[in-house]
Amino acid sequence: MTEHRGDGGSASVVIVGLMAGIAALTSLAVPLYSALALKQSVSAAADAAALAAADVAVGRAAGFPCEVATRVAAANGASVTACTVDGLVATITASRILLGIPIVSTATAGPPPGEPD
């Protein structure tokens, strides 16, 4: 007569495998979501810095456009890597480092097209 061995414990092996798969996916997804959130943060910092620099260029605020942009970007957790002011239009590139990878965003601000300088 043949002895029948039960399937006892096989569900545990499947569950352990599923848990390992979920942990692996989570360990990949969390840094990606962090990078996306940081990209939005750097983009917002570049936008705010460009608007502040344009306000200075237009004369609505005192100071020098690139200095003001640097302060505004720093207040938003980013650093200015490039600042260009062409007339009343300011273009700012801001960045931040995540896990050794630079996250960079560029923004431009100035008066609407068609308005006199």
C-alpha positions in Angstrom: 0.0 0.0 0.0 1.2 3.5 -0.8 1.5 6.0 1.8 -0.1 9.4 1.0 1.7 12.4 2.1 -0.4 15.4 2.8 -0.1 18.9 1.3 0.3 20.3 4.8 2.5 23.4 4.8 2.4 24.1 1.1 0.3 27.1 1.6 2.9 28.5 4.0 5.5 28.3 1.2 3.2 30.1 -1.2 2.5 32.8 1.3 6.2 33.3 2.1 6.9 33.6 -1.7 4.1 36.2 -2.1 5.4 38.2 0.8 8.9 38.2 -0.6 7.5 39.4 -4.0 5.6 42.2 -2.3 8.6 43.3 -0.3 10.7 43.4 -3.5 8.2 45.4 -5.4 7.8 47.8 -2.4 11.6 48.3 -2.2 11.6 49.3 -5.9 8.5 51.5 -5.7 9.4 53.6 -2.7 12.6 55.2 -4.2 10.7 55.9 -7.5 7.9 57.6 -5.6 10.4 59.6 -3.6 12.1 60.7 -6.9 8.8 61.8 -8.4 7.9 63.8 -5.2 11.3 65.4 -5.2 11.0 66.3 -8.9 7.8 68.1 -8.2 9.4 69.9 -5.2 12.4 71.0 -7.3 10.1 72.1 -10.1 8.1 74.2 -7.6 11.4 75.7 -6.2 12.5 76.6 -9.7 9.2 78.2 -10.5 9.2 80.3 -7.4 12.8 81.3 -7.9 12.1 82.4 -11.5 9.1 84.4 -10.5 11.0 86.1 -7.7 13.9 86.9 -10.1 11.4 88.3 -12.7 9.8 90.4 -10.0 13.2 92.0 -9.3 14.0 92.4 -13.0 10.7 94.2 -13.5 11.2 96.4 -10.5 8.5 95.0 -8.2 11.1 93.9 -5.7 14.5 95.2 -4.6 17.7 93.4 -5.1 19.6 91.5 -7.8 17.5 88.8 -9.7 19.9 85.9 -9.3 20.6 86.6 -5.6 16.9 86.7 -4.9 16.4 83.5 -6.9 19.1 81.7 -4.9 17.5 82.7 -1.6 14.0 81.6 -2.8 15.2 78.3 -4.1 17.1 77.6 -0.9 14.0 78.4 1.1 12.3 75.7 -1.0 15.0 73.1 -0.4 16.8 73.4 -3.8 19.9 75.1 -5.0 20.3 77.3 -8.1 22.7 75.8 -10.7 22.1 78.4 -13.4 20.5 81.8 -13.5 20.0 83.9 -16.7 18.3 87.2 -16.9 17.5 88.5 -20.4 15.8 91.9 -20.1 12.7 91.2 -17.9 12.8 87.4 -18.4 14.5 85.2 -15.9 15.4 81.6 -16.4 16.4 79.5 -13.4 17.7 76.0 -13.2 17.4 74.5 -9.7 18.5 71.1 -8.4 18.6 68.8 -5.5 20.4 65.4 -4.9 18.6 62.2 -4.2 20.6 59.1 -3.5 23.5 60.6 -5.4 21.4 61.4 -8.4 20.8 65.1 -9.3 17.1 66.1 -9.8 17.0 69.2 -12.0 14.3 71.5 -13.2 14.3 74.7 -15.2 11.7 77.5 -15.1 11.3 80.8 -17.0 9.3 83.8 -15.8 8.7 87.3 -17.1 6.0 89.6 -18.4 3.4 88.1 -20.8 4.3 88.2 -24.5 3.2 91.3 -26.2 3.5 93.6 -23.1 5.9 96.5 -23.4 9.3 96.0 -21.6 
